[in-house]
């Protein structure tokens, strides 16, 4: 954990968030600045910024995240399809430097380059 990281503080319960799901490896919360009708963040509980920085344990956490998201179809409103986005670095628009997966659903989405 990083004591200065917003997501680490949410994971530790120091900052409130609307939790949709939580287990030992991840937390899924509602995004406070939604870009779609349904916008959630799936956050691994291990602090790292970029995919390239992952160790094997963190890679397993991301794998678990990707496998868990589809099982929450009803809870997250994913029935008609969804988009997953992982921003990597400044040019991609990453604003919180703790790897996280955006889950967007609930509306038709066209191609929207950053």
N, CA, C and O atoms as CSV, one atom per row, in Angstrom:
chain,resi,resn,atom,element,x,y,z
A,1,UNK,N,N,0.838,-1.194,0.000
A,1,UNK,CA,C,0.000,0.000,0.000
A,1,UNK,C,C,0.880,1.254,0.000
A,1,UNK,O,O,1.992,1.260,0.529
A,2,UNK,N,N,0.354,2.288,-0.599
A,2,UNK,CA,C,1.027,3.586,-0.636
A,2,UNK,C,C,0.179,4.548,0.193
A,2,UNK,O,O,-0.990,4.772,-0.121
A,3,UNK,N,N,0.753,5.110,1.235
A,3,UNK,CA,C,0.007,5.979,2.158
A,3,UNK,C,C,-0.516,7.252,1.506
A,3,UNK,O,O,-1.412,7.896,2.053
A,4,UNK,N,N,0.028,7.634,0.336
A,4,UNK,CA,C,-0.424,8.847,-0.341
A,4,UNK,C,C,-1.393,8.566,-1.492
A,4,UNK,O,O,-1.864,9.494,-2.149
A,5,UNK,N,N,-1.683,7.312,-1.729
A,5,UNK,CA,C,-2.517,6.919,-2.872
A,5,UNK,C,C,-4.002,6.957,-2.509
A,5,UNK,O,O,-4.422,6.381,-1.506
A,6,UNK,N,N,-4.780,7.640,-3.334
A,6,UNK,CA,C,-6.225,7.744,-3.133
A,6,UNK,C,C,-6.879,6.368,-3.056
A,6,UNK,O,O,-7.681,6.117,-2.156
A,7,UNK,N,N,-6.545,5.471,-3.993
A,7,UNK,CA,C,-7.182,4.154,-4.007
A,7,UNK,C,C,-6.735,3.299,-2.826
A,7,UNK,O,O,-7.534,2.530,-2.291
A,8,UNK,N,N,-5.490,3.415,-2.414
A,8,UNK,CA,C,-5.043,2.683,-1.222
A,8,UNK,C,C,-5.812,3.157,0.008
A,8,UNK,O,O,-6.150,2.351,0.875
A,9,UNK,N,N,-6.090,4.455,0.089
A,9,UNK,CA,C,-6.868,4.994,1.207
A,9,UNK,C,C,-8.312,4.486,1.170
A,9,UNK,O,O,-8.903,4.224,2.218
A,10,UNK,N,N,-8.882,4.346,-0.031
A,10,UNK,CA,C,-10.231,3.789,-0.164
A,10,UNK,C,C,-10.214,2.321,0.269
A,10,UNK,O,O,-11.096,1.885,1.009
A,11,UNK,N,N,-9.230,1.566,-0.180
A,11,UNK,CA,C,-9.111,0.147,0.187
A,11,UNK,C,C,-9.011,-0.009,1.698
A,11,UNK,O,O,-9.614,-0.918,2.268
A,12,UNK,N,N,-8.244,0.883,2.361
A,12,UNK,CA,C,-8.067,0.812,3.815
A,12,UNK,C,C,-9.269,1.358,4.585
A,12,UNK,O,O,-9.316,1.257,5.811
A,13,UNK,N,N,-10.247,1.939,3.870
A,13,UNK,CA,C,-11.436,2.485,4.523
A,13,UNK,C,C,-11.247,3.882,5.061
A,13,UNK,O,O,-12.082,4.365,5.825
A,14,UNK,N,N,-10.170,4.544,4.681
A,14,UNK,CA,C,-9.892,5.904,5.153
A,14,UNK,C,C,-10.680,6.958,4.386
A,14,UNK,O,O,-10.919,8.052,4.898
A,15,UNK,N,N,-11.083,6.633,3.162
A,15,UNK,CA,C,-11.889,7.525,2.330
A,15,UNK,C,C,-13.135,6.743,1.927
A,15,UNK,O,O,-13.015,5.609,1.462
A,16,UNK,N,N,-14.328,7.315,2.092
A,16,UNK,CA,C,-15.548,6.587,1.739
A,16,UNK,C,C,-15.706,6.423,0.226
A,16,UNK,O,O,-15.275,7.269,-0.558
A,17,UNK,N,N,-16.324,5.332,-0.153
A,17,UNK,CA,C,-16.646,5.059,-1.554
A,17,UNK,C,C,-17.848,4.120,-1.565
A,17,UNK,O,O,-18.078,3.385,-0.605
A,18,UNK,N,N,-18.606,4.146,-2.647
A,18,UNK,CA,C,-19.735,3.235,-2.809
A,18,UNK,C,C,-19.207,1.913,-3.344
A,18,UNK,O,O,-18.884,1.795,-4.526
A,19,UNK,N,N,-19.121,0.924,-2.468
A,19,UNK,CA,C,-18.592,-0.385,-2.840
A,19,UNK,C,C,-19.680,-1.229,-3.490
A,19,UNK,O,O,-20.803,-1.325,-2.995
A,20,UNK,N,N,-19.315,-1.832,-4.600
A,20,UNK,CA,C,-20.209,-2.744,-5.307
A,20,UNK,C,C,-19.800,-4.192,-5.068
A,20,UNK,O,O,-20.625,-5.104,-5.130
A,21,UNK,N,N,-18.499,-4.388,-4.789
A,21,UNK,CA,C,-17.969,-5.732,-4.561
A,21,UNK,C,C,-16.610,-5.594,-3.873
A,21,UNK,O,O,-15.880,-4.628,-4.097
A,22,UNK,N,N,-16.285,-6.582,-3.031
A,22,UNK,CA,C,-14.954,-6.613,-2.430
A,22,UNK,C,C,-14.605,-8.042,-2.047
A,22,UNK,O,O,-15.451,-8.804,-1.579
A,23,UNK,N,N,-13.341,-8.388,-2.256
A,23,UNK,CA,C,-12.799,-9.650,-1.759
A,23,UNK,C,C,-11.343,-9.404,-1.361
A,23,UNK,O,O,-10.924,-8.251,-1.256
A,24,UNK,N,N,-10.578,-10.451,-1.142
A,24,UNK,CA,C,-9.196,-10.303,-0.684
A,24,UNK,C,C,-8.281,-9.657,-1.715
A,24,UNK,O,O,-7.248,-9.096,-1.350
A,25,UNK,N,N,-8.639,-9.725,-3.000
A,25,UNK,CA,C,-7.764,-9.254,-4.066
A,25,UNK,C,C,-8.170,-7.926,-4.701
A,25,UNK,O,O,-7.336,-7.248,-5.301
A,26,UNK,N,N,-9.445,-7.551,-4.576
A,26,UNK,CA,C,-9.929,-6.381,-5.310
A,26,UNK,C,C,-11.103,-5.713,-4.615
A,26,UNK,O,O,-11.734,-6.265,-3.714
A,27,UNK,N,N,-11.361,-4.505,-5.074
A,27,UNK,CA,C,-12.566,-3.778,-4.675
A,27,UNK,C,C,-13.146,-3.181,-5.959
A,27,UNK,O,O,-12.401,-2.749,-6.838
A,28,UNK,N,N,-14.467,-3.160,-6.062
A,28,UNK,CA,C,-15.136,-2.492,-7.177
A,28,UNK,C,C,-16.016,-1.405,-6.575
A,28,UNK,O,O,-16.864,-1.675,-5.724
A,29,UNK,N,N,-15.805,-0.171,-7.029
A,29,UNK,CA,C,-16.538,0.982,-6.506
A,29,UNK,C,C,-17.179,1.755,-7.661
A,29,UNK,O,O,-16.792,1.606,-8.820
A,30,UNK,N,N,-18.168,2.584,-7.315
A,30,UNK,CA,C,-18.741,3.503,-8.300
A,30,UNK,C,C,-17.749,4.636,-8.537
A,30,UNK,O,O,-17.142,5.144,-7.595
A,31,UNK,N,N,-17.587,5.029,-9.798
A,31,UNK,CA,C,-16.731,6.163,-10.145
A,31,UNK,C,C,-17.455,7.453,-9.756
A,31,UNK,O,O,-18.649,7.597,-10.016
A,32,UNK,N,N,-16.744,8.380,-9.141
A,32,UNK,CA,C,-17.385,9.635,-8.709
A,32,UNK,C,C,-17.541,10.636,-9.852
A,32,UNK,O,O,-18.244,11.635,-9.701
A,33,UNK,N,N,-16.889,10.380,-11.000
A,33,UNK,CA,C,-17.055,11.214,-12.182
A,33,UNK,C,C,-17.397,10.304,-13.372
A,33,UNK,O,O,-16.567,10.099,-14.258
A,34,UNK,N,N,-18.628,9.759,-13.388
A,34,UNK,CA,C,-18.975,8.754,-14.401
A,34,UNK,C,C,-18.912,9.283,-15.830
A,34,UNK,O,O,-19.284,10.421,-16.115
A,35,UNK,N,N,-18.424,8.409,-16.720
A,35,UNK,CA,C,-18.347,8.708,-18.157
A,35,UNK,C,C,-19.375,7.888,-18.940
A,35,UNK,O,O,-19.406,7.938,-20.169
A,36,UNK,N,N,-20.208,7.142,-18.231
A,36,UNK,CA,C,-21.288,6.351,-18.827
A,36,UNK,C,C,-22.384,6.206,-17.778
A,36,UNK,O,O,-22.179,6.534,-16.610
A,37,UNK,N,N,-23.544,5.715,-18.196
A,37,UNK,CA,C,-24.654,5.528,-17.254
A,37,UNK,C,C,-24.191,4.717,-16.046
A,37,UNK,O,O,-24.481,5.080,-14.906
A,38,UNK,N,N,-23.479,3.631,-16.289
A,38,UNK,CA,C,-22.863,2.845,-15.226
A,38,UNK,C,C,-21.351,2.957,-15.399
A,38,UNK,O,O,-20.819,2.640,-16.462
A,39,UNK,N,N,-20.670,3.404,-14.365
A,39,UNK,CA,C,-19.214,3.543,-14.431
A,39,UNK,C,C,-18.647,3.127,-13.086
A,39,UNK,O,O,-18.884,3.771,-12.064
A,40,UNK,N,N,-17.885,2.023,-13.109
A,40,UNK,CA,C,-17.288,1.474,-11.892
A,40,UNK,C,C,-15.786,1.359,-12.086
A,40,UNK,O,O,-15.287,1.370,-13.211
A,41,UNK,N,N,-15.082,1.251,-10.986
A,41,UNK,CA,C,-13.641,1.033,-11.003
A,41,UNK,C,C,-13.340,-0.257,-10.275
A,41,UNK,O,O,-13.747,-0.436,-9.127
A,42,UNK,N,N,-12.637,-1.149,-10.927
A,42,UNK,CA,C,-12.154,-2.378,-10.306
A,42,UNK,C,C,-10.689,-2.137,-9.953
A,42,UNK,O,O,-9.855,-1.915,-10.830
A,43,UNK,N,N,-10.389,-2.183,-8.653
A,43,UNK,CA,C,-9.073,-1.797,-8.169
A,43,UNK,C,C,-8.405,-2.977,-7.466
A,43,UNK,O,O,-8.897,-3.434,-6.434
A,44,UNK,N,N,-7.291,-3.479,-8.009
A,44,UNK,CA,C,-6.545,-4.515,-7.288
A,44,UNK,C,C,-6.046,-3.948,-5.956
A,44,UNK,O,O,-5.733,-2.761,-5.863
A,45,UNK,N,N,-5.975,-4.784,-4.944
A,45,UNK,CA,C,-5.565,-4.316,-3.615
A,45,UNK,C,C,-4.050,-4.197,-3.442
A,45,UNK,O,O,-3.575,-3.841,-2.364
A,46,UNK,N,N,-3.305,-4.487,-4.478
A,46,UNK,CA,C,-1.860,-4.298,-4.459
A,46,UNK,C,C,-1.540,-3.028,-5.237
A,46,UNK,O,O,-2.063,-2.824,-6.332
A,47,UNK,N,N,-0.691,-2.176,-4.684
A,47,UNK,CA,C,-0.378,-0.894,-5.318
A,47,UNK,C,C,0.715,-1.048,-6.373
A,47,UNK,O,O,1.842,-1.435,-6.065
A,48,UNK,N,N,0.364,-0.739,-7.624
A,48,UNK,CA,C,1.317,-0.578,-8.724
A,48,UNK,C,C,0.640,0.276,-9.777
A,48,UNK,O,O,-0.585,0.264,-9.898
A,49,UNK,N,N,1.427,1.013,-10.536
A,49,UNK,CA,C,0.880,1.990,-11.477
A,49,UNK,C,C,0.571,1.398,-12.848
A,49,UNK,O,O,-0.504,1.636,-13.398
A,50,UNK,N,N,1.499,0.635,-13.399
A,50,UNK,CA,C,1.416,0.213,-14.787
A,50,UNK,C,C,1.456,-1.305,-14.922
A,50,UNK,O,O,2.018,-2.000,-14.075
A,51,UNK,N,N,0.865,-1.803,-15.980
A,51,UNK,CA,C,0.911,-3.241,-16.244
A,51,UNK,C,C,2.347,-3.746,-16.322
A,51,UNK,O,O,2.641,-4.850,-15.864
A,52,UNK,N,N,3.229,-2.958,-16.890
A,52,UNK,CA,C,4.621,-3.368,-17.047
A,52,UNK,C,C,5.325,-3.528,-15.689
A,52,UNK,O,O,6.357,-4.194,-15.607
A,53,UNK,N,N,4.783,-2.931,-14.639
A,53,UNK,CA,C,5.373,-3.011,-13.303
A,53,UNK,C,C,4.908,-4.228,-12.510
A,53,UNK,O,O,5.433,-4.485,-11.426
A,54,UNK,N,N,3.936,-4.983,-13.024
A,54,UNK,CA,C,3.353,-6.099,-12.279
A,54,UNK,C,C,4.366,-7.194,-12.013
A,54,UNK,O,O,5.174,-7.542,-12.874
A,55,UNK,N,N,4.307,-7.731,-10.796
A,55,UNK,CA,C,5.016,-8.973,-10.537
A,55,UNK,C,C,4.015,-10.115,-10.765
A,55,UNK,O,O,2.870,-9.858,-11.135
A,56,UNK,N,N,4.421,-11.344,-10.555
A,56,UNK,CA,C,3.540,-12.486,-10.832
A,56,UNK,C,C,2.287,-12.478,-9.953
A,56,UNK,O,O,1.198,-12.800,-10.427
A,57,UNK,N,N,2.433,-12.115,-8.687
A,57,UNK,CA,C,1.287,-12.076,-7.776
A,57,UNK,C,C,0.278,-11.006,-8.219
A,57,UNK,O,O,-0.931,-11.234,-8.198
A,58,UNK,N,N,0.784,-9.860,-8.613
A,58,UNK,CA,C,-0.091,-8.791,-9.086
A,58,UNK,C,C,-0.761,-9.167,-10.405
A,58,UNK,O,O,-1.919,-8.815,-10.634
A,59,UNK,N,N,-0.042,-9.880,-11.273
A,59,UNK,CA,C,-0.641,-10.352,-12.531
A,59,UNK,C,C,-1.790,-11.308,-12.240
A,59,UNK,O,O,-2.808,-11.282,-12.932
A,60,UNK,N,N,-1.638,-12.146,-11.229
A,60,UNK,CA,C,-2.723,-13.045,-10.835
A,60,UNK,C,C,-3.922,-12.251,-10.317
A,60,UNK,O,O,-5.067,-12.623,-10.573
A,61,UNK,N,N,-3.666,-11.158,-9.588
A,61,UNK,CA,C,-4.759,-10.302,-9.105
A,61,UNK,C,C,-5.533,-9.701,-10.269
A,61,UNK,O,O,-6.764,-9.690,-10.257
A,62,UNK,N,N,-4.822,-9.200,-11.270
A,62,UNK,CA,C,-5.482,-8.610,-12.443
A,62,UNK,C,C,-6.281,-9.686,-13.169
A,62,UNK,O,O,-7.396,-9.431,-13.622
A,63,UNK,N,N,-5.722,-10.876,-13.280
A,63,UNK,CA,C,-6.449,-11.998,-13.895
A,63,UNK,C,C,-7.736,-12.274,-13.136
A,63,UNK,O,O,-8.785,-12.476,-13.748
A,64,UNK,N,N,-7.667,-12.285,-11.800
A,64,UNK,CA,C,-8.863,-12.519,-10.985
A,64,UNK,C,C,-9.885,-11.408,-11.199
A,64,UNK,O,O,-11.086,-11.672,-11.257
A,65,UNK,N,N,-9.416,-10.175,-11.315
A,65,UNK,CA,C,-10.318,-9.054,-11.587
A,65,UNK,C,C,-11.057,-9.281,-12.903
A,65,UNK,O,O,-12.280,-9.154,-12.970
A,66,UNK,N,N,-10.303,-9.617,-13.945
A,66,UNK,CA,C,-10.905,-9.801,-15.270
A,66,UNK,C,C,-11.870,-10.982,-15.303
A,66,UNK,O,O,-12.839,-10.974,-16.062
A,67,UNK,N,N,-11.611,-11.983,-14.494
A,67,UNK,CA,C,-12.527,-13.127,-14.432
A,67,UNK,C,C,-13.754,-12.814,-13.576
A,67,UNK,O,O,-14.830,-13.357,-13.828
A,68,UNK,N,N,-13.613,-11.951,-12.571
A,68,UNK,CA,C,-14.719,-11.645,-11.656
A,68,UNK,C,C,-15.737,-10.700,-12.292
A,68,UNK,O,O,-16.940,-10.876,-12.100
A,69,UNK,N,N,-15.280,-9.716,-13.033
A,69,UNK,CA,C,-16.175,-8.688,-13.583
A,69,UNK,C,C,-17.388,-9.299,-14.299
A,69,UNK,O,O,-18.509,-8.876,-14.015
A,70,UNK,N,N,-17.228,-10.269,-15.209
A,70,UNK,CA,C,-18.416,-10.811,-15.897
A,70,UNK,C,C,-19.391,-11.544,-14.982
A,70,UNK,O,O,-20.564,-11.687,-15.325
A,71,UNK,N,N,-18.931,-12.006,-13.832
A,71,UNK,CA,C,-19.835,-12.707,-12.911
A,71,UNK,C,C,-20.743,-11.739,-12.155
A,71,UNK,O,O,-21.687,-12.164,-11.490
A,72,UNK,N,N,-20.463,-10.447,-12.254
A,72,UNK,CA,C,-21.261,-9.417,-11.575
A,72,UNK,C,C,-22.185,-8.706,-12.559
A,72,UNK,O,O,-22.520,-7.535,-12.382
A,73,UNK,N,N,-22.589,-9.430,-13.592
A,73,UNK,CA,C,-23.400,-8.870,-14.667
A,73,UNK,C,C,-24.625,-8.108,-14.161
A,73,UNK,O,O,-24.844,-6.963,-14.555
A,74,UNK,N,N,-25.415,-8.726,-13.304
A,74,UNK,CA,C,-26.648,-8.083,-12.825
A,74,UNK,C,C,-26.354,-6.934,-11.872
A,74,UNK,O,O,-26.969,-5.872,-11.967
A,75,UNK,N,N,-25.411,-7.143,-10.949
A,75,UNK,CA,C,-25.099,-6.116,-9.951
A,75,UNK,C,C,-24.547,-4.840,-10.592
A,75,UNK,O,O,-24.781,-3.740,-10.089
A,76,UNK,N,N,-23.817,-4.985,-11.699
A,76,UNK,CA,C,-23.187,-3.837,-12.343
A,76,UNK,C,C,-23.905,-3.378,-13.607
A,76,UNK,O,O,-23.468,-2.420,-14.245
A,77,UNK,N,N,-24.999,-4.044,-13.982
A,77,UNK,CA,C,-25.748,-3.649,-15.172
A,77,UNK,C,C,-24.995,-3.913,-16.463
A,77,UNK,O,O,-24.957,-3.063,-17.352
A,78,UNK,N,N,-24.396,-5.090,-16.567
A,78,UNK,CA,C,-23.571,-5.424,-17.728
A,78,UNK,C,C,-24.306,-6.278,-18.760
A,78,UNK,O,O,-23.697,-6.720,-19.734
A,79,UNK,N,N,-25.593,-6.513,-18.564
A,79,UNK,CA,C,-26.340,-7.467,-19.385
A,79,UNK,C,C,-26.273,-7.189,-20.885
A,79,UNK,O,O,-26.233,-8.131,-21.676
A,80,UNK,N,N,-26.259,-5.933,-21.292
A,80,UNK,CA,C,-26.289,-5.601,-22.722
A,80,UNK,C,C,-24.915,-5.280,-23.293
A,80,UNK,O,O,-24.804,-4.783,-24.414
A,81,UNK,N,N,-23.874,-5.562,-22.526
A,81,UNK,CA,C,-22.515,-5.293,-22.980
A,81,UNK,C,C,-21.833,-4.263,-22.095
A,81,UNK,O,O,-22.481,-3.522,-21.356
A,82,UNK,N,N,-20.529,-4.237,-22.187
A,82,UNK,CA,C,-19.748,-3.318,-21.362
A,82,UNK,C,C,-18.390,-3.090,-21.979
A,82,UNK,O,O,-17.950,-3.841,-22.850
A,83,UNK,N,N,-17.738,-2.054,-21.522
A,83,UNK,CA,C,-16.394,-1.704,-21.978
A,83,UNK,C,C,-15.469,-1.695,-20.773
A,83,UNK,O,O,-15.826,-1.196,-19.706
A,84,UNK,N,N,-14.257,-2.261,-20.957
A,84,UNK,CA,C,-13.223,-2.210,-19.934
A,84,UNK,C,C,-12.094,-1.334,-20.457
A,84,UNK,O,O,-11.686,-1.460,-21.612
A,85,UNK,N,N,-11.587,-0.440,-19.600
A,85,UNK,CA,C,-10.509,0.470,-19.992
A,85,UNK,C,C,-9.468,0.483,-18.878
A,85,UNK,O,O,-9.800,0.615,-17.700
A,86,UNK,N,N,-8.198,0.344,-19.275
A,86,UNK,CA,C,-7.097,0.508,-18.337
A,86,UNK,C,C,-6.199,1.594,-18.915
A,86,UNK,O,O,-5.488,1.356,-19.892
A,87,UNK,N,N,-6.226,2.772,-18.327
A,87,UNK,CA,C,-5.370,3.867,-18.773
A,87,UNK,C,C,-3.960,3.634,-18.228
A,87,UNK,O,O,-3.781,3.278,-17.064
A,88,UNK,N,N,-2.976,3.839,-19.082
A,88,UNK,CA,C,-1.582,3.587,-18.728
A,88,UNK,C,C,-0.749,4.838,-18.958
A,88,UNK,O,O,-0.318,5.095,-20.082
A,89,UNK,N,N,-0.517,5.612,-17.918
A,89,UNK,CA,C,0.350,6.783,-18.006
A,89,UNK,C,C,-0.387,8.067,-18.328
A,89,UNK,O,O,-1.590,8.084,-18.587
A,90,UNK,N,N,0.384,9.137,-18.301
A,90,UNK,CA,C,-0.157,10.485,-18.480
A,90,UNK,C,C,-0.856,10.678,-19.815
A,90,UNK,O,O,-1.961,11.220,-19.851
A,91,UNK,N,N,-0.243,10.249,-20.915
A,91,UNK,CA,C,-0.833,10.467,-22.237
A,91,UNK,C,C,-2.152,9.735,-22.405
A,91,UNK,O,O,-2.993,10.152,-23.201
A,92,UNK,N,N,-2.345,8.652,-21.669
A,92,UNK,CA,C,-3.593,7.890,-21.746
A,92,UNK,C,C,-4.670,8.464,-20.834
A,92,UNK,O,O,-5.822,8.032,-20.887
A,93,UNK,N,N,-4.307,9.433,-20.002
A,93,UNK,CA,C,-5.285,10.045,-19.114
A,93,UNK,C,C,-5.337,9.427,-17.725
A,93,UNK,O,O,-6.292,9.664,-16.985
A,94,UNK,N,N,-4.327,8.637,-17.355
A,94,UNK,CA,C,-4.310,8.062,-16.007
A,94,UNK,C,C,-4.102,9.187,-14.998
A,94,UNK,O,O,-3.099,9.899,-15.047
A,95,UNK,N,N,-5.063,9.341,-14.079
A,95,UNK,CA,C,-4.973,10.417,-13.088
A,95,UNK,C,C,-4.698,9.907,-11.677
A,95,UNK,O,O,-4.186,10.650,-10.840
A,96,UNK,N,N,-5.030,8.650,-11.408
A,96,UNK,CA,C,-4.684,8.023,-10.134
A,96,UNK,C,C,-3.689,6.927,-10.469
A,96,UNK,O,O,-3.991,6.018,-11.243
A,97,UNK,N,N,-2.513,7.013,-9.891
A,97,UNK,CA,C,-1.412,6.143,-10.290
A,97,UNK,C,C,-1.356,4.862,-9.472
A,97,UNK,O,O,-0.338,4.511,-8.875
A,98,UNK,N,N,-2.499,4.177,-9.471
A,98,UNK,CA,C,-2.694,2.836,-8.913
A,98,UNK,C,C,-3.507,2.136,-9.988
A,98,UNK,O,O,-4.617,2.568,-10.299
A,99,UNK,N,N,-2.981,1.071,-10.555
A,99,UNK,CA,C,-3.670,0.415,-11.662
A,99,UNK,C,C,-5.126,0.139,-11.301
A,99,UNK,O,O,-5.421,-0.335,-10.204
A,100,UNK,N,N,-6.025,0.437,-12.221
A,100,UNK,CA,C,-7.447,0.177,-12.038
A,100,UNK,C,C,-8.106,-0.026,-13.397
A,100,UNK,O,O,-7.618,0.442,-14.426
A,101,UNK,N,N,-9.222,-0.733,-13.370
A,101,UNK,CA,C,-9.959,-1.056,-14.585
A,101,UNK,C,C,-11.289,-0.323,-14.552
A,101,UNK,O,O,-12.089,-0.523,-13.638
A,102,UNK,N,N,-11.527,0.524,-15.543
A,102,UNK,CA,C,-12.824,1.188,-15.671
A,102,UNK,C,C,-13.802,0.197,-16.284
A,102,UNK,O,O,-13.481,-0.484,-17.258
A,103,UNK,N,N,-14.993,0.120,-15.709
A,103,UNK,CA,C,-16.069,-0.724,-16.228
A,103,UNK,C,C,-17.203,0.217,-16.610
A,103,UNK,O,O,-17.785,0.869,-15.743
A,104,UNK,N,N,-17.524,0.293,-17.905
A,104,UNK,CA,C,-18.543,1.212,-18.408
A,104,UNK,C,C,-19.654,0.410,-19.054
A,104,UNK,O,O,-19.397,-0.505,-19.836
A,105,UNK,N,N,-20.910,0.761,-18.722
A,105,UNK,CA,C,-22.047,0.041,-19.297
A,105,UNK,C,C,-23.310,0.879,-19.163
A,105,UNK,O,O,-23.283,2.003,-18.662
A,106,UNK,N,N,-24.420,0.299,-19.625
A,106,UNK,CA,C,-25.725,0.935,-19.451
A,106,UNK,C,C,-26.148,1.838,-20.586
A,106,UNK,O,O,-27.208,2.458,-20.517
A,107,UNK,N,N,-25.343,1.925,-21.627
A,107,UNK,CA,C,-25.689,2.753,-22.776
A,107,UNK,C,C,-24.868,2.293,-23.966
A,107,UNK,O,O,-23.848,1.622,-23.806
A,108,UNK,N,N,-25.317,2.657,-25.167
A,108,UNK,CA,C,-24.536,2.370,-26.365
A,108,UNK,C,C,-23.323,3.283,-26.369
A,108,UNK,O,O,-23.420,4.481,-26.102
A,109,UNK,N,N,-22.176,2.686,-26.679
A,109,UNK,CA,C,-20.939,3.462,-26.717
A,109,UNK,C,C,-20.260,3.266,-28.064
A,109,UNK,O,O,-20.004,2.138,-28.485
A,110,UNK,N,N,-19.976,4.359,-28.726
A,110,UNK,CA,C,-19.211,4.297,-29.965
A,110,UNK,C,C,-17.735,4.386,-29.639
A,110,UNK,O,O,-17.347,4.446,-28.472
A,111,UNK,N,N,-16.928,4.395,-30.661
A,111,UNK,CA,C,-15.484,4.551,-30.459
A,111,UNK,C,C,-15.225,5.956,-29.955
A,111,UNK,O,O,-15.667,6.932,-30.561
A,112,UNK,N,N,-14.511,6.058,-28.850
A,112,UNK,CA,C,-14.232,7.370,-28.245
A,112,UNK,C,C,-12.753,7.451,-27.911
A,112,UNK,O,O,-12.348,7.099,-26.804
A,113,UNK,N,N,-11.944,7.911,-28.855
A,113,UNK,CA,C,-10.521,8.021,-28.555
A,113,UNK,C,C,-10.286,9.019,-27.437
A,113,UNK,O,O,-11.059,9.960,-27.254
A,114,UNK,N,N,-9.206,8.806,-26.688
A,114,UNK,CA,C,-8.874,9.678,-25.545
A,114,UNK,C,C,-8.666,11.026,-26.041
A,114,UNK,O,O,-8.376,11.933,-25.260
